[in-house]
Amino acid sequence: MQINLNGKSVLLGVTGSISAYKACDLARLFIKAGAQVHVVMTPSSERFVSALTFEALTRNPVLTENSESWSSELNHIEIGKKCDAFVIAPATANTLNKLSKGIADNILTQVALAYGGPMLVAPAANTQMLQNHYTAGSLKMLRVNDYTVIEPQEKLLACGDVGSGALAEITEIFFETAKVLLEEDFWKDRRIVVTGGGTREKIDEVRYISNFSSGKMAKSLCLSLYLKGADVCYITTMGNEGLPQSLYTIDVEDAQELLDYTQDAIRVAKKGKMSKASMNSSESVHLIQKEPYLFMVAAVSDFRPKYPQSGKLKKSSIGENWNLELVQTPDILSFLRKDGIKTVAFKAEMDSQKGLENAITLLEKKKVDAVCYNLLQDSNSFGTSQNKITFISKEARTELGKADKLTLSEKILTQAKGLLHE
């Protein structure tokens, strides 16, 4: 899934951690996504990676103590003015403590003090250095001052200790920075439930009935929503590989589990959310509520075995023919209570004559607000990187065309916004 950061500019700060070399991979991810990358390095970081390396990667001059110039924009005041976000990765304990106190005794901290945009830090240091009460207090202060702190990993550290302190995965730093760059007011903090993947109806402990759904469309929607700042709950049979680790995921297997967890998630989504202003006020707390959305992308098996078995059924005990008795699974869209939530269903058909008609009928039959209709050719249509969607609401029918699934997700969300006028 290729995120589009065209037109965005990232300021990347590199400090003197042994993981400084990983900032090269981070710069590559931003560039691959279409962003401009500018780099500022502390003197100690140059002991691990040279400025020339970042210049070669970014095709932009790197700001260091020795390269600062007042005859160009390569100085601690001007460099930040052209950047949409400033991410420091890795951020040493020393830098974290300086940032929280407003100390500006090197080129990077001077840039940070002069920068007026969103700030992100990805700590990387020995566990005890990060847990020291001075550093812990600094991290708390940075959060209070609206810094995004990208939590370190717990693993074997370069010093030989095992604990929390390793730099977060580069993809996680990339996701969190992209989220800052792509956030939208409409979706920010809005609670969203997305279901995805094909349900698995157990025959015995090693066999099940399912379908060819890959879950890729649901994952793309989740990623697009997450990057826009939505509060996403992803209910899936396919896991969350390739998605941000902080995206809340519930793993399910069969249709009944999907129904139960989706109904619970909808109930939670309808609850209000505390506003920051109310938390800082002595007045009574008020609840802010953005109407939530449900994107029902999961491919639910229509039938399940009537008598699922424990253990493994032996071929010898079944015989040459196997008559498997099936019963219908619950019709999830009919069972769900959808009052107070905008619902977008997904309808895949292979009937070119009646498929569109069936999708339109679904609007009224299942009491949903919109349907994303997809005409499939055959089983090979599943798991592809592209899709073709017609977005159908009560007011209009919009052809979204054929595109990669992340691009298509953007188009779907644009249409979904039109279902609600706040």
C-alpha positions as CSV (number, residue, x, y, z in Angstrom):
1,M,0.0,0.0,0.0
2,Q,1.7,3.1,-1.3
3,I,0.9,6.2,0.8
4,N,0.9,9.5,-1.1
5,L,2.8,12.4,0.5
6,N,3.2,14.4,-2.7
7,G,3.5,18.1,-1.9
8,K,4.5,17.4,1.7
9,S,7.9,18.3,3.3
10,V,9.5,16.5,6.2
11,L,12.3,17.8,8.5
12,L,14.2,14.8,9.8
13,G,16.3,15.3,12.9
14,V,19.1,12.8,13.7
15,T,20.8,12.6,17.1
16,G,23.8,10.6,18.4
17,S,22.3,7.2,18.9
18,I,23.8,4.0,17.5
19,S,20.5,3.6,15.6
20,A,21.2,6.8,13.7
21,Y,21.8,4.7,10.6
22,K,18.1,3.7,10.6
23,A,17.2,7.3,9.8
24,C,18.5,6.6,6.3
25,D,15.8,4.0,5.8
26,L,13.2,6.4,7.2
27,A,14.3,9.1,4.8
28,R,13.9,6.6,1.9
29,L,10.3,5.9,2.9
30,F,9.4,9.5,2.9
31,I,11.0,10.1,-0.5
32,K,9.3,7.0,-1.9
33,A,6.0,8.4,-0.8
34,G,6.7,11.6,-2.7
35,A,7.7,13.9,0.2
36,Q,10.6,16.3,0.2
37,V,13.1,15.5,3.0
38,H,15.4,18.0,4.8
39,V,17.8,16.8,7.4
40,V,19.4,18.4,10.5
41,M,22.1,16.5,12.4
42,T,23.7,17.0,15.8
43,P,27.5,16.8,16.0
44,S,27.4,13.5,17.8
45,S,25.1,11.9,15.2
46,E,27.9,12.6,12.6
47,R,30.0,10.0,14.4
48,F,27.6,7.3,13.2
49,V,26.4,8.6,9.8
50,S,27.9,11.2,7.6
51,A,25.9,14.2,6.3
52,L,27.0,13.2,2.8
53,T,24.9,10.0,3.1
54,F,21.7,12.0,3.7
55,E,22.5,14.5,1.0
56,A,22.9,11.6,-1.5
57,L,19.5,10.2,-0.3
58,T,17.5,13.4,-0.2
59,R,19.2,15.5,-2.8
60,N,19.1,18.4,-0.3
61,P,21.9,20.0,1.7
62,V,22.1,18.8,5.3
63,L,22.1,21.3,8.2
64,T,25.0,20.7,10.6
65,E,27.0,22.9,12.9
66,N,29.5,23.3,10.1
67,S,27.2,23.8,7.2
68,E,24.9,26.5,8.6
69,S,24.8,29.5,6.3
70,W,23.0,32.8,6.6
71,S,23.4,33.5,2.9
72,S,20.9,30.8,2.1
73,E,18.0,29.0,3.8
74,L,20.3,26.4,5.4
75,N,20.1,27.8,8.9
76,H,18.2,27.0,12.1
77,I,15.5,29.6,11.4
78,E,14.7,29.1,7.8
79,I,14.9,25.4,7.3
80,G,11.8,24.7,9.4
81,K,9.6,27.2,7.6
82,K,9.3,25.0,4.5
83,C,8.6,21.8,6.4
84,D,5.2,20.4,7.4
85,A,6.4,18.2,10.2
86,F,9.6,17.8,12.2
87,V,10.4,14.2,13.3
88,I,13.5,13.5,15.4
89,A,14.5,9.8,15.0
90,P,16.4,8.6,16.8
91,A,16.0,11.0,19.8
92,T,18.5,10.4,22.6
93,A,17.8,10.9,26.3
94,N,20.0,13.9,26.2
95,T,18.0,15.5,23.4
96,L,14.7,14.6,25.0
97,N,15.7,16.3,28.2
98,K,17.0,19.4,26.3
99,L,13.8,19.7,24.3
100,S,11.5,19.6,27.3
101,K,13.5,22.4,29.0
102,G,13.8,24.6,25.9
103,I,17.6,24.3,25.8
104,A,19.1,25.1,22.4
105,D,22.8,24.4,22.7
106,N,23.3,22.6,19.3
107,I,22.0,23.0,15.8
108,L,19.2,20.5,16.2
109,T,17.8,21.9,19.4
110,Q,18.0,25.4,18.0
111,V,15.9,24.3,15.0
112,A,13.4,22.7,17.4
113,L,13.1,25.9,19.4
114,A,12.5,27.9,16.3
115,Y,10.1,25.4,14.7
116,G,6.3,26.2,14.9
117,G,4.8,23.1,13.3
118,P,4.0,19.6,14.6
119,M,6.8,17.8,16.4
120,L,7.4,14.1,16.7
121,V,10.2,12.2,18.7
122,A,11.2,8.6,18.5
123,P,13.3,7.8,21.6
124,A,16.2,5.5,21.4
125,A,18.4,5.0,24.5
126,N,19.4,2.6,27.2
127,T,16.3,1.5,29.3
128,Q,17.6,3.0,32.5
129,M,18.3,6.3,30.8
130,L,14.8,6.5,29.5
131,Q,13.2,5.4,32.7
132,N,15.3,7.8,34.8
133,H,12.8,10.2,36.5
134,Y,14.4,13.2,34.7
135,T,13.8,11.6,31.2
136,A,10.4,10.3,32.2
137,G,9.4,13.7,33.3
138,S,10.7,15.2,30.1
139,L,8.7,12.8,28.0
140,K,5.6,13.7,30.0
141,M,6.3,17.4,29.5
142,L,6.8,16.9,25.7
143,R,3.4,15.1,25.5
144,V,1.7,18.0,27.4
145,N,3.2,20.3,24.8
146,D,1.7,18.4,21.9
147,Y,4.7,16.4,20.9
148,T,3.9,13.0,19.4
149,V,6.1,10.4,21.2
150,I,6.6,7.2,19.1
151,E,7.2,4.6,21.8
152,P,10.5,2.6,21.6
153,Q,10.6,-1.2,21.3
154,E,11.5,-3.7,24.0
155,K,14.3,-6.0,22.8
156,L,18.1,-6.7,23.1
157,L,19.7,-3.3,23.0
158,A,23.1,-2.4,21.5
159,C,24.6,-2.1,25.0
160,G,23.7,-5.7,25.8
161,D,20.8,-5.0,28.1
162,V,17.3,-6.3,27.4
163,G,14.5,-3.7,27.8
164,S,12.5,-0.9,26.3
165,G,14.7,1.6,24.5
166,A,15.3,0.3,20.9
167,L,14.1,2.7,18.2
168,A,10.6,2.0,17.0
169,E,10.2,0.2,13.7
170,I,10.9,2.5,10.9
171,T,7.5,1.8,9.3
172,E,5.8,2.9,12.6
173,I,7.7,6.2,12.6
174,F,6.7,6.7,9.0
175,F,3.0,5.9,9.7
176,E,2.9,8.3,12.7
177,T,4.5,11.1,10.7
178,A,2.2,10.5,7.7
179,K,-0.7,10.7,10.1
180,V,0.3,14.1,11.2
181,L,0.7,15.2,7.6
182,L,-2.6,13.8,6.3
183,E,-4.9,14.4,9.3
184,E,-8.4,15.7,8.4
185,D,-10.7,17.5,10.7
186,F,-13.8,15.5,9.5
187,W,-12.3,12.1,10.4
188,K,-10.1,13.1,13.3
189,D,-11.1,11.3,16.5
190,R,-14.2,10.0,14.7
191,R,-14.9,6.4,15.8
192,I,-14.9,4.0,12.9
193,V,-15.6,0.2,12.8
194,V,-14.2,-1.7,9.9
195,T,-14.8,-5.4,9.3
196,G,-12.6,-7.4,6.9
197,G,-11.6,-10.8,5.5
198,G,-13.6,-13.9,4.9
199,T,-15.2,-15.7,7.9
200,R,-14.1,-19.3,8.7
201,E,-16.9,-21.7,9.7
202,K,-15.4,-24.7,11.5
203,I,-16.0,-28.2,10.3
204,D,-13.6,-29.8,12.8
205,E,-10.3,-28.6,14.4
206,V,-8.4,-28.6,11.1
207,R,-11.0,-27.8,8.5
208,Y,-13.3,-24.9,7.8
209,I,-15.6,-23.4,5.2
210,S,-14.5,-20.0,3.9
211,N,-14.2,-17.9,0.8
212,F,-11.5,-16.2,-1.3
213,S,-11.6,-12.8,0.3
214,S,-8.1,-11.4,1.0
215,G,-9.1,-8.6,3.3
216,K,-6.9,-6.1,1.3
217,M,-9.7,-3.7,0.7
218,A,-10.5,-3.5,4.4
219,K,-6.9,-3.0,5.3
220,S,-6.6,-0.2,2.8
221,L,-9.6,1.5,4.3
222,C,-8.2,1.1,7.8
223,L,-4.9,2.6,6.8
224,S,-6.5,5.5,5.0
225,L,-8.8,6.2,8.0
226,Y,-6.0,5.9,10.5
227,L,-3.8,8.4,8.6
228,K,-6.7,10.8,8.6
229,G,-6.8,10.7,12.4
230,A,-9.8,8.4,12.9
231,D,-10.2,6.2,15.9
232,V,-10.4,2.9,14.1
233,C,-11.5,-0.5,15.4
234,Y,-10.6,-3.2,12.9
235,I,-12.5,-6.5,13.2
236,T,-10.9,-9.1,11.0
237,T,-10.2,-12.8,10.2
238,M,-6.9,-11.8,8.4
239,G,-4.7,-10.2,11.0
240,N,-3.2,-6.7,10.7
241,E,0.1,-7.2,9.0
242,G,1.2,-4.1,7.2
243,L,-0.9,-1.8,9.3
244,P,0.2,0.5,12.2
245,Q,0.7,-1.4,15.4
246,S,-1.3,1.0,17.3
247,L,-4.4,0.5,15.2
248,Y,-6.8,-1.4,17.4
249,T,-7.5,-4.9,16.0
250,I,-9.9,-7.6,17.1
251,D,-9.3,-11.1,15.6
252,V,-12.3,-13.2,14.9
253,E,-13.0,-16.5,13.1
254,D,-16.7,-17.1,12.3
255,A,-19.8,-15.2,11.5
256,Q,-21.2,-15.3,15.0
257,E,-18.0,-13.9,16.5
258,L,-18.0,-11.2,13.8
259,L,-21.6,-10.3,14.7
260,D,-20.9,-10.2,18.4
261,Y,-17.8,-8.1,18.3
262,T,-19.1,-5.8,15.7
263,Q,-22.2,-5.1,17.8
264,D,-20.0,-4.4,20.8
265,A,-17.8,-2.1,18.8
266,I,-20.8,-0.1,17.5
267,R,-22.0,0.3,21.1
268,V,-18.6,1.6,22.2
269,A,-18.4,3.9,19.1
270,K,-21.7,5.6,19.9
271,K,-20.4,6.7,23.3
272,G,-19.1,10.2,23.6
273,K,-15.4,11.3,23.9
274,M,-13.8,13.7,26.4
275,S,-12.7,17.0,24.9
276,K,-9.3,18.3,25.8
277,A,-10.8,21.6,26.8
278,S,-13.2,20.0,29.2
279,M,-10.4,18.0,30.8
280,N,-8.6,21.3,31.6
281,S,-11.7,23.1,32.8
282,S,-13.1,23.2,36.3
283,E,-16.6,23.3,34.8
284,S,-18.7,20.2,34.4
285,V,-17.4,17.8,31.7
286,H,-19.3,17.8,28.4
287,L,-19.2,15.0,25.9
288,I,-18.3,15.6,22.2
289,Q,-19.8,13.2,19.8
290,K,-19.0,12.8,16.1
291,E,-21.4,10.3,14.5
292,P,-19.5,7.1,14.0
293,Y,-19.2,5.0,10.8
294,L,-19.4,1.3,10.1
295,F,-17.6,0.0,6.9
296,M,-18.9,-3.6,6.5
297,V,-16.2,-5.0,4.2
298,A,-16.0,-8.6,5.6
299,A,-17.1,-11.4,3.3
300,V,-19.3,-13.5,5.5
301,S,-19.8,-17.1,4.8
302,D,-23.5,-17.8,4.1
303,F,-23.5,-21.2,5.6
304,R,-21.8,-23.1,8.4
305,P,-21.7,-26.8,9.4
306,K,-24.6,-27.7,11.6
307,Y,-22.5,-30.0,13.8
308,P,-18.9,-28.8,14.0
309,Q,-16.7,-31.6,15.4
310,S,-14.0,-31.6,18.1
311,G,-10.7,-33.1,17.1
312,K,-9.9,-34.2,13.5
313,L,-12.4,-36.2,11.5
314,K,-10.7,-39.3,10.0
315,K,-11.2,-40.0,6.3
316,S,-11.7,-43.7,7.1
317,S,-14.6,-42.9,9.4
318,I,-16.3,-40.6,6.8
319,G,-16.2,-43.0,3.9
320,E,-16.1,-42.3,0.2
321,N,-18.8,-39.6,0.3
322,W,-19.2,-36.9,2.8
323,N,-22.7,-35.4,3.3
324,L,-22.0,-32.3,5.3
325,E,-25.2,-30.7,6.7
326,L,-25.1,-26.9,6.6
327,V,-27.3,-24.2,8.1
328,Q,-27.4,-20.5,7.4
329,T,-25.1,-18.1,9.3
330,P,-26.7,-15.0,10.9
331,D,-27.3,-12.1,8.4
332,I,-25.0,-9.6,10.2
333,L,-26.2,-6.4,8.5
334,S,-29.8,-7.3,9.3
335,F,-29.0,-8.2,13.0
336,L,-26.9,-5.1,13.7
337,R,-28.5,-2.1,15.4
338,K,-27.4,0.7,13.0
339,D,-29.3,3.7,14.5
340,G,-26.8,6.5,15.3
341,I,-24.1,5.2,13.0
342,K,-23.5,5.7,9.3
343,T,-23.2,2.3,7.6
344,V,-21.4,1.6,4.3
345,A,-21.9,-2.0,3.0
346,F,-19.7,-3.8,0.4
347,K,-21.4,-5.9,-2.2
348,A,-19.4,-8.2,-4.5
349,E,-21.3,-9.8,-7.4
350,M,-20.5,-11.9,-10.4
351,D,-23.9,-11.4,-12.2
352,S,-23.3,-8.6,-14.7
353,Q,-27.1,-8.5,-15.5
354,K,-28.5,-8.3,-11.9
355,G,-25.5,-7.4,-9.8
356,L,-26.0,-3.7,-9.8
357,E,-29.8,-4.1,-9.1
358,N,-28.9,-6.4,-6.2
359,A,-26.6,-3.8,-4.7
360,I,-29.2,-1.1,-5.0
361,T,-31.8,-3.3,-3.4
362,L,-29.4,-3.8,-0.5
363,L,-29.7,-0.2,0.5
364,E,-33.4,-0.5,1.5
365,K,-33.4,-4.2,2.4
366,K,-30.5,-3.9,4.9
367,K,-31.2,-0.3,6.0
368,V,-27.7,0.9,5.1
369,D,-26.6,4.4,4.0
370,A,-24.5,3.4,1.1
371,V,-23.2,0.4,-0.8
372,C,-19.8,-0.1,-2.5
373,Y,-20.6,-2.3,-5.4
374,N,-17.9,-4.5,-7.1
375,L,-18.5,-6.7,-10.1
376,L,-16.1,-9.6,-10.0
377,Q,-15.0,-11.8,-13.0
378,D,-14.1,-15.0,-11.2
379,S,-12.1,-16.3,-8.2
380,N,-9.0,-14.7,-9.7
381,S,-10.5,-11.2,-8.9
382,F,-9.8,-11.8,-5.2
383,G,-6.5,-10.7,-3.7
384,T,-5.6,-8.3,-6.4
385,S,-3.9,-5.0,-5.8
386,Q,-6.6,-3.1,-7.6
387,N,-10.4,-2.9,-7.5
388,K,-13.3,-1.2,-9.2
389,I,-16.1,0.3,-7.1
390,T,-19.5,2.0,-7.7
391,F,-20.5,4.0,-4.7
392,I,-24.3,3.9,-4.3
393,S,-26.3,6.0,-1.9
394,K,-30.0,6.9,-1.8
395,E,-29.2,10.2,-3.5
396,A,-26.6,9.2,-6.2
397,R,-24.6,6.6,-7.9
398,T,-20.9,7.4,-8.4
399,E,-18.4,5.5,-10.5
400,L,-15.1,5.6,-8.6
401,G,-13.2,3.8,-11.4
402,K,-10.5,1.2,-11.2
403,A,-7.5,2.0,-9.0
404,D,-5.2,0.6,-6.4
405,K,-7.1,-0.1,-3.2
406,L,-5.5,2.7,-1.1
407,T,-6.4,5.2,-3.8
408,L,-9.9,3.7,-4.0
409,S,-10.2,4.0,-0.2
410,E,-9.6,7.7,-0.5
411,K,-12.4,8.0,-3.0
412,I,-14.7,6.0,-0.9
413,L,-14.1,8.1,2.1
414,T,-14.7,11.3,0.1
415,Q,-18.1,9.9,-0.9
416,A,-18.8,8.7,2.7
417,K,-18.3,12.2,4.0
418,G,-21.3,13.3,1.9
419,L,-23.5,11.0,3.9
420,L,-23.2,13.3,6.9
421,H,-23.5,17.0,7.2
422,E,-22.3,18.3,10.6
